[in-house]
Each structure stands twice: as C-alpha cells, then as structure tokens.
Amino acid sequence: MKLKRINTQKAKEIIKENKYKFFTAHFIKKDNTKRILNCMIGKKYTPKTNRKQPYDPSKYNLLKVYDLKIKDFRIINFNTLYKLNINKTKYKIKQNV
C-alpha cells in the first residue's frame, strides 16, 4: 500500500477531524529515539495537582494525546512526526520547511 504524502498542517487537521478515533503516530523523541504511539484525542485531561500547565502545547507545535497502551497522556511533536496511520489510511509526513 502506497503512503499518501501530507504536510504537518494537514496531519493536524486529519487528527482533529477524527476526534475520539484511534490512530498511530510515529515520531522522534527529544533523545532522538523513535516512538510509536497508539493514541486518541478527545479524552478529558484531569491534572493530578492544582498547578496550571506552564505552557500551551499548540504554540510549540505539540499535541496532547491519550496513549492507549499505558493509559495516560503523552505529547506528540509535529516537528518530528514522520508517519501517521488513521482510518485505515497511512500517511507519510513531509516536514514544513
């Protein structure tokens, strides 16, 4: 199956259009290791403390998702996202330059 090529902005749109649906994101972590997350968006995050989040993830091209494997929240970095599988469609992400 051939991968559809999209940019990071289109990847964000596809993910947000498919709220509450499962998807797989392939990206590179800060320590340069690859991570594959089976996740979803739309689940309500409840902080464990009363502290306010110190930054807005969307301003840094990040997205908070719910990791289905460990049952906790994680952050996807769109700057290092390279593959996305959603709705039985596979996408290869071309980074915006």
C-alpha positions as CSV (number, residue, x, y, z in Angstrom):
1,M,0.0,0.0,0.0
2,K,1.4,3.4,-1.0
3,L,1.6,6.1,1.6
4,K,-0.2,9.4,1.0
5,R,2.2,12.4,1.4
6,I,0.9,15.2,3.5
7,N,2.4,18.1,5.5
8,T,2.3,18.7,9.2
9,Q,-0.6,21.1,9.0
10,K,-2.7,18.6,7.1
11,A,-1.8,15.9,9.7
12,K,-3.1,18.2,12.4
13,E,-6.4,18.7,10.5
14,I,-6.8,14.9,9.9
15,I,-6.2,14.1,13.6
16,K,-8.6,16.8,14.8
17,E,-11.3,15.7,12.3
18,N,-11.1,12.2,13.8
19,K,-11.7,13.1,17.4
20,Y,-12.3,10.0,19.7
21,K,-10.9,7.7,17.0
22,F,-7.8,5.7,17.5
23,F,-4.7,6.4,15.4
24,T,-1.0,5.6,15.4
25,A,1.7,8.3,15.3
26,H,5.3,7.7,14.5
27,F,7.7,10.5,15.7
28,I,11.2,11.1,17.1
29,K,11.5,12.0,20.7
30,K,13.8,14.6,22.2
31,D,16.5,12.0,22.8
32,N,16.4,11.0,19.1
33,T,14.7,7.7,19.6
34,K,11.7,6.7,17.6
35,R,8.4,6.4,19.3
36,I,5.2,4.8,18.1
37,L,2.0,5.7,19.9
38,N,-1.4,4.1,19.6
39,C,-3.5,7.0,20.8
40,M,-6.6,9.2,20.5
41,I,-7.6,12.8,21.2
42,G,-10.7,14.0,22.9
43,K,-10.3,12.3,26.3
44,K,-10.5,14.9,29.1
45,Y,-7.3,15.5,30.9
46,T,-7.6,15.9,34.7
47,P,-4.4,17.2,36.3
48,K,-3.1,15.4,39.4
49,T,-2.2,18.7,41.1
50,N,-3.7,22.1,41.2
51,R,-0.9,23.6,39.2
52,K,-1.7,25.2,35.9
53,Q,0.1,23.9,32.8
54,P,3.2,26.1,32.3
55,Y,2.8,26.4,28.5
56,D,0.3,26.0,25.7
57,P,1.4,22.9,23.7
58,S,-0.2,24.2,20.5
59,K,2.1,27.2,20.5
60,Y,5.1,24.8,20.2
61,N,3.6,22.6,17.5
62,L,2.7,19.9,20.1
63,L,-0.5,17.9,20.7
64,K,-1.6,16.2,23.9
65,V,-3.0,12.7,23.2
66,Y,-4.2,9.8,25.3
67,D,-1.8,6.8,25.0
68,L,-4.0,3.6,24.8
69,K,-1.2,1.3,25.8
70,I,-0.1,2.9,29.1
71,K,-3.5,4.6,29.7
72,D,-2.0,8.0,30.3
73,F,-1.4,11.3,28.4
74,R,1.6,11.9,26.1
75,I,2.7,14.8,23.8
76,I,3.2,14.4,20.1
77,N,5.7,16.7,18.5
78,F,4.6,17.6,15.0
79,N,8.1,18.9,14.2
80,T,9.4,15.3,14.3
81,L,6.2,13.4,13.2
82,Y,7.1,11.3,10.2
83,K,4.2,8.8,9.8
84,L,0.5,8.7,10.7
85,N,-2.0,5.8,10.4
86,I,-5.6,6.8,10.8
87,N,-8.9,5.4,9.4
88,K,-7.1,2.6,7.6
89,T,-5.0,5.2,5.7
90,K,-1.3,5.6,6.0
91,Y,0.3,9.0,5.6
92,K,3.9,10.0,5.3
93,I,4.6,13.4,6.8
94,K,6.6,16.0,4.8
95,Q,8.0,18.5,7.3
96,N,7.2,22.1,6.7
97,V,10.5,24.0,5.9
